[in-house]
Structures are given as structure tokens and as C-alpha cells.
Amino acid sequence: MKIYFAPLEGITGFIFRNAYNDIFESKIDKYFSPFIAPGINQVLSRKEMRDILPENNCGINLVPQLLGCRSTEMLMAIEQIKDLGYKEININLGCPSGTVVAKKKGSGFLAYPDELDAFLYEIFEKSDIDISVKTRIGKDAPEEFYKILDIYNKYQMSELIIHPRIQKDFYKNHPNMEMFEYATKNSKNTLCYNGDIVFLQDFAGIVSKYGEFNMNSVMIGRGLLRNYMLVDEIVEGKKVDRNKIIDFHQRIMSDYIKEMSGERPVLFKMKELWTYMGDLFLDCDKELKKLRKATKLAEYEIYAKNILKNYEINATK
């Protein structure tokens, strides 16, 4: 069963990917880039291009992810990405963000099945690159997925990655496993499961129930940001190595300091990591509160090191 690292905007850029890949000797089969949203007649921005440059992703199997609802823009972006040597792109039809959905992008596009079908027809007809799709099961109701899957079945995708929630769920409620099971029995494309894999038993439960169907991969996002060694637990039965977590923290902070101008953006980036990583350590709420209020990097480091070195790790459930 292949394991993919889901993209999270603002977090899993090339600095994060390189630090993670080096420190944890990553067993990730594919990384997906945070989405690129091409504009009208617009080339990829310098920031977007830099994130996916092959020289910034050495030793990493990266799939650039595109977000959009107009085929002309997407096809232009695909050509630029092909010129960098990539063989696969991913189309984001899953992002639940309100600002994205308001533009009829991400999971917002799922509310317009006829337009979605026409969009995919253009992309698949005019592209000679492998294309995977990451999707939710609908915008407002799970039943939308029946028609959506019929549309997906018209196209030969490298993979169909399903997060079985509707847009309105965001990340609340439980994944709709009834709809995912429907996909395992009715999809003409190979499936990848995504959603709420936080602990080893979450992965084991999905694989044991659906692994015999046409599902050969699992995508993990927030679970890996909470416990960077979750893949080691899954693949090799290893437990969390505190020293590796500390090494990763120091490496990524050092790389952000080199990359960014001034303390403030570095401080923001490091605090953002603790949105997820804080859940790995037991009873550290008071120290986390101090960390989040820190206004200087030196102050932040005191609280971060205290948590990393002294608080008990909660890696399993």
C-alpha cells in the first residue's frame, strides 16, 4: 500500500519537504505540492515555480497540484510544468475553503457537474501527461457523488484520490465511508483514500477493509503533521524518536531563517507547525499558549525546546 503526503497550503512547501525527507529518511511514495492557481494568461508565479523546481526537490517524488475551473489556464500551467520534466499533475477538486469555493474552484466546482465534465474533457483531451484528481464527494450533499463518479469514470486518471466528505463538512463530522465503499465498487479508476488517518490503527482499518478493492494508496495530511514518524510506525513498526523530532524542528527553523527576511515570518511559520505538532505532546497546553504568544524567536525557542524535550509523547491511541 503506497503512502502519499497530502499538501497543506503554507506548510508543506519545498523547505518542509526537504527537511522532512532528510531527517526522517522518508518512506513517502509521493508528495503533492500545495495547490497552484493559474490566472488568466498568467504564467506560474515566481513563488509557485520555485516551490516545484526540480533542483529544490531533489530525491523527492513530487506531484504538482493545480487548482482552477478554466481549462485554458490549466492547460497553459500543465505545459509549464511539463517543461520542468514532470510526468504527472494533480487536479484539486477537494479544497473546502470558502474563498476558493466562491470562485467555483476546489470542491466548489463539484456543484456544477456539466461544467466540470466539459472542463475535464478539455484537460484530458489536450494533455499528454498523467493526471490524477483529488476530490470530495460533493458540495452540499453526499448523494451528489453518484453523478460526480459517473463523470470521473469517463476519464482515464492515473488515480482518483477521494476525501469522503462534502465541502460543507470542512474537516468536521466523520468521513462518509458508505460513499467511499460505493467508489471502491464502481470506480473505473484506481483509488486512493484520504481523510482522518491520524494513528496507526486508522491506517490499518482502512487497508484491511478496502485494500482488496481497486485501492492501492492512502494519502495522509494532518496525521503526518501531528506525528512526523507515523509512516515509520506504519511501515516498520517504529515508535516516535524524540531526537529526530528535535532535529527536524531545528533543521526547518534554520532553513526558514536562511530563506526569510527578519524574525517575524520565521516565527509565524514555526508557530503554524505547532497547530498540529502540539497534539503529539501530552498536557503541554500551558506551554503551547506561551509559545503562541512569543514575539521573539529566542523566546519562542525556549518554550519549543521545553515541550520537545520534557513533555510525554502521545504517538498512539
C-alpha positions as CSV (number, residue, x, y, z in Angstrom):
1,M,0.0,0.0,0.0
2,K,1.6,3.3,-1.1
3,I,1.6,6.3,1.2
4,Y,1.3,9.9,0.0
5,F,1.9,13.1,1.8
6,A,-1.1,15.5,1.3
7,P,-0.4,19.1,0.7
8,L,-1.3,21.8,3.2
9,E,-1.0,25.4,1.9
10,G,1.6,27.5,3.7
11,I,3.1,24.5,5.4
12,T,4.3,21.7,3.1
13,G,6.4,23.7,0.7
14,F,9.9,22.7,-0.5
15,I,11.6,23.7,2.7
16,F,9.4,21.5,4.7
17,R,9.6,18.6,2.2
18,N,13.4,18.7,2.1
19,A,13.7,18.8,5.9
20,Y,11.2,16.0,6.3
21,N,12.7,13.8,3.6
22,D,16.2,14.2,5.0
23,I,15.6,13.9,8.7
24,F,13.1,11.0,8.6
25,E,14.7,9.2,5.6
26,S,11.2,9.4,4.2
27,K,9.3,6.3,3.0
28,I,6.7,8.6,1.4
29,D,5.9,7.3,-2.1
30,K,4.6,10.7,-3.4
31,Y,4.5,14.3,-2.1
32,F,1.9,16.6,-3.5
33,S,2.6,20.3,-3.7
34,P,0.3,22.9,-2.2
35,F,-2.0,24.0,-5.0
36,I,-1.0,26.3,-7.8
37,A,-3.8,28.5,-9.0
38,P,-3.0,29.8,-12.5
39,G,-4.7,33.1,-13.5
40,I,-5.9,34.4,-16.9
41,N,-3.0,34.3,-19.4
42,Q,-0.7,34.1,-16.4
43,V,2.5,32.1,-16.1
44,L,3.2,30.5,-12.8
45,S,4.4,33.0,-10.2
46,R,8.0,33.1,-9.1
47,K,6.9,31.6,-5.7
48,E,4.9,28.8,-7.3
49,M,7.7,28.0,-9.7
50,R,10.3,28.0,-7.0
51,D,8.3,25.5,-4.9
52,I,8.3,22.9,-7.7
53,L,11.7,23.5,-9.3
54,P,13.3,20.0,-9.6
55,E,16.5,21.4,-8.0
56,N,14.5,22.3,-4.9
57,N,13.0,18.8,-4.7
58,C,16.0,16.5,-5.2
59,G,15.2,12.9,-4.2
60,I,11.5,13.8,-3.7
61,N,8.8,12.3,-5.9
62,L,6.7,15.4,-6.2
63,V,3.4,15.8,-8.0
64,P,2.4,19.5,-8.7
65,Q,-1.2,20.2,-7.8
66,L,-3.3,22.6,-9.8
67,L,-6.5,24.4,-8.8
68,G,-8.8,26.0,-11.3
69,C,-12.0,25.9,-13.2
70,R,-11.0,27.1,-16.7
71,S,-9.3,24.6,-19.0
72,T,-7.3,27.2,-21.0
73,E,-5.5,28.4,-17.9
74,M,-4.9,24.9,-16.6
75,L,-3.5,23.7,-20.0
76,M,-1.0,26.6,-20.0
77,A,0.1,25.7,-16.5
78,I,0.4,22.0,-17.4
79,E,2.7,22.9,-20.3
80,Q,5.0,24.9,-18.0
81,I,5.1,22.0,-15.5
82,K,5.9,19.6,-18.3
83,D,8.8,21.8,-19.4
84,L,10.3,21.2,-15.9
85,G,10.3,17.5,-16.5
86,Y,7.2,16.4,-14.6
87,K,5.2,13.4,-15.8
88,E,2.1,13.8,-13.6
89,I,-0.1,16.6,-12.3
90,N,-2.9,16.5,-9.8
91,I,-6.2,18.5,-10.1
92,N,-7.6,19.8,-6.8
93,L,-11.4,19.3,-6.6
94,G,-11.3,19.0,-2.9
95,C,-10.3,22.2,-1.2
96,P,-13.3,23.3,1.0
97,S,-12.0,26.9,1.7
98,G,-14.8,29.5,1.3
99,T,-12.7,31.9,-0.8
100,V,-11.8,29.0,-3.1
101,V,-15.3,27.7,-3.4
102,A,-16.7,31.2,-4.1
103,K,-14.6,31.2,-7.3
104,K,-16.1,27.9,-8.4
105,K,-12.8,26.1,-7.7
106,G,-11.8,23.2,-5.5
107,S,-14.8,21.4,-4.1
108,G,-17.0,24.3,-5.2
109,F,-16.7,23.1,-8.8
110,L,-18.5,19.9,-7.8
111,A,-21.8,21.8,-7.7
112,Y,-21.6,22.3,-11.5
113,P,-21.3,18.8,-12.9
114,D,-21.9,19.7,-16.5
115,E,-19.2,22.4,-16.4
116,L,-16.9,20.0,-14.6
117,D,-17.4,17.4,-17.2
118,A,-16.6,19.8,-20.0
119,F,-13.5,21.1,-18.1
120,L,-12.2,17.5,-17.6
121,Y,-12.9,16.7,-21.2
122,E,-10.7,19.6,-22.4
123,I,-7.9,18.7,-20.0
124,F,-7.8,15.0,-20.8
125,E,-8.2,15.5,-24.5
126,K,-5.4,18.1,-24.9
127,S,-2.9,16.9,-22.3
128,D,-0.3,14.1,-22.8
129,I,0.7,13.9,-19.1
130,D,-0.6,11.6,-16.4
131,I,-3.4,13.3,-14.5
132,S,-4.7,12.4,-11.0
133,V,-7.7,14.0,-9.4
134,K,-8.2,14.8,-5.7
135,T,-11.9,15.2,-4.8
136,R,-14.5,15.4,-2.2
137,I,-17.8,13.6,-2.7
138,G,-19.9,16.7,-3.2
139,K,-20.6,20.3,-2.2
140,D,-23.8,20.2,-0.3
141,A,-24.9,16.5,-0.1
142,P,-23.3,13.1,-0.3
143,E,-25.7,11.9,-3.0
144,E,-24.1,14.3,-5.4
145,F,-21.3,11.8,-5.6
146,Y,-23.2,9.3,-7.8
147,K,-23.2,11.8,-10.7
148,I,-19.7,13.0,-9.9
149,L,-18.3,9.5,-10.0
150,D,-20.1,8.8,-13.3
151,I,-18.2,11.9,-14.7
152,Y,-14.9,10.7,-13.4
153,N,-15.4,7.3,-14.9
154,K,-15.3,8.8,-18.4
155,Y,-11.6,9.7,-18.0
156,Q,-8.5,7.6,-17.6
157,M,-6.9,9.0,-14.5
158,S,-3.6,7.9,-13.0
159,E,-5.5,7.9,-9.7
160,L,-8.7,9.2,-8.1
161,I,-8.0,10.4,-4.6
162,I,-11.1,10.6,-2.5
163,H,-11.7,12.5,0.7
164,P,-15.2,11.3,1.6
165,R,-16.6,14.5,3.0
166,I,-18.7,17.1,1.3
167,Q,-17.5,20.7,1.1
168,K,-19.8,21.9,3.9
169,D,-18.2,19.4,6.3
170,F,-14.8,21.1,6.0
171,Y,-12.9,18.7,8.4
172,K,-15.8,18.1,10.8
173,N,-18.1,15.1,11.1
174,H,-16.8,11.7,10.1
175,P,-15.8,10.7,6.6
176,N,-18.7,9.1,4.7
177,M,-17.4,5.6,4.3
178,E,-20.6,4.4,2.6
179,M,-19.8,6.7,-0.3
180,F,-16.1,5.6,-0.4
181,E,-17.2,2.0,-0.4
182,Y,-19.5,2.8,-3.3
183,A,-16.5,4.2,-5.1
184,T,-14.4,1.0,-4.5
185,K,-17.1,-1.0,-6.2
186,N,-18.0,1.4,-9.0
187,S,-14.9,3.5,-9.9
188,K,-13.1,2.7,-13.2
189,N,-10.1,4.4,-11.9
190,T,-7.6,3.2,-9.2
191,L,-8.4,4.8,-5.9
192,C,-6.5,6.5,-3.1
193,Y,-8.1,7.1,0.3
194,N,-7.7,10.4,2.1
195,G,-9.2,11.5,5.4
196,D,-8.7,11.3,9.2
197,I,-5.7,8.9,9.3
198,V,-4.1,10.1,12.5
199,F,-3.0,6.9,14.2
200,L,-1.6,3.6,13.1
201,Q,-4.9,1.8,13.7
202,D,-6.7,4.3,11.4
203,F,-4.4,3.3,8.5
204,A,-4.8,-0.4,9.4
205,G,-8.6,-0.2,9.5
206,I,-8.8,1.4,6.0
207,V,-6.4,-1.0,4.4
208,S,-8.0,-4.1,6.0
209,K,-11.5,-3.1,4.8
210,Y,-10.8,-1.7,1.4
211,G,-7.3,-2.9,0.4
212,E,-8.8,-5.9,-1.5
213,F,-10.6,-3.5,-3.9
214,N,-9.1,-1.2,-6.5
215,M,-7.4,1.0,-3.9
216,N,-3.6,0.9,-3.8
217,S,-2.6,4.0,-1.9
218,V,-3.5,6.2,1.1
219,M,-2.9,9.9,1.4
220,I,-2.2,11.4,4.9
221,G,-2.0,15.1,5.7
222,R,-2.8,16.3,9.2
223,G,-1.8,12.9,10.8
224,L,1.7,13.3,9.5
225,L,1.9,16.9,10.6
226,R,0.9,15.7,14.1
227,N,3.3,12.8,14.2
228,Y,6.1,13.0,11.6
229,M,7.0,9.4,12.3
230,L,3.6,8.0,11.6
231,V,4.9,6.4,8.3
232,D,7.7,4.7,10.3
233,E,5.0,3.3,12.6
234,I,3.0,2.0,9.7
235,V,5.9,0.6,7.6
236,E,8.4,-0.6,10.1
237,G,6.6,-0.6,13.5
238,K,8.9,2.1,14.9
239,K,7.9,4.4,17.7
240,V,8.5,8.1,17.8
241,D,12.1,9.1,18.2
242,R,12.2,12.3,20.2
243,N,15.7,13.2,19.0
244,K,14.5,13.0,15.3
245,I,11.6,15.4,16.1
246,I,14.0,17.8,17.8
247,D,16.4,17.5,14.8
248,F,13.6,18.2,12.4
249,H,12.4,21.2,14.4
250,Q,15.9,22.7,14.4
251,R,16.5,22.0,10.7
252,I,13.4,23.5,9.4
253,M,13.8,26.6,11.7
254,S,17.3,27.0,10.5
255,D,16.2,26.7,6.8
256,Y,13.4,29.3,7.3
257,I,15.9,31.7,8.9
258,K,18.1,31.3,5.8
259,E,15.2,31.7,3.4
260,M,13.3,34.6,5.0
261,S,14.0,38.2,5.9
262,G,13.5,39.0,9.6
263,E,12.2,37.1,12.6
264,R,8.5,37.7,12.2
265,P,7.9,35.5,9.1
266,V,10.0,32.7,10.6
267,L,8.1,32.9,13.9
268,F,4.8,32.7,12.0
269,K,6.0,29.6,10.1
270,M,7.2,27.9,13.3
271,K,4.0,28.6,15.2
272,E,2.0,27.3,12.3
273,L,3.7,23.9,12.7
274,W,2.6,23.6,16.3
275,T,-1.1,23.8,15.2
276,Y,-0.7,20.1,14.5
277,M,2.5,19.1,16.3
278,G,1.2,20.3,19.7
279,D,-1.1,17.3,19.7
280,L,1.8,14.9,19.8
281,F,2.8,16.0,23.4
282,L,0.6,15.4,26.4
283,D,-0.5,18.1,28.8
284,C,1.5,20.9,27.2
285,D,-1.4,23.3,26.7
286,K,0.1,26.0,29.1
287,E,3.5,25.9,27.4
288,L,1.9,26.0,23.9
289,K,-0.1,29.1,25.0
290,K,3.2,30.8,25.9
291,L,4.8,29.6,22.7
292,R,1.9,31.1,20.6
293,K,2.3,34.5,22.4
294,A,6.0,34.7,21.9
295,T,7.1,37.8,19.9
296,K,10.8,37.0,19.6
297,L,12.4,33.9,18.1
298,A,14.6,33.4,21.2
299,E,11.6,33.5,23.4
300,Y,9.8,31.0,21.1
301,E,12.8,28.6,21.2
302,I,12.7,28.4,25.0
303,Y,9.1,27.2,25.0
304,A,9.5,24.9,22.0
305,K,12.6,23.2,23.4
306,N,10.9,22.7,26.7
307,I,7.9,20.9,25.0
308,L,10.2,18.9,22.7
309,K,12.5,17.7,25.5
310,N,10.3,17.3,28.6
311,Y,6.7,16.5,27.7
312,E,5.5,13.0,27.3
313,I,4.8,11.8,23.7
314,N,1.4,10.6,22.7
315,A,2.1,8.7,19.4
316,T,-0.6,6.0,19.6
317,K,-4.2,5.7,20.6
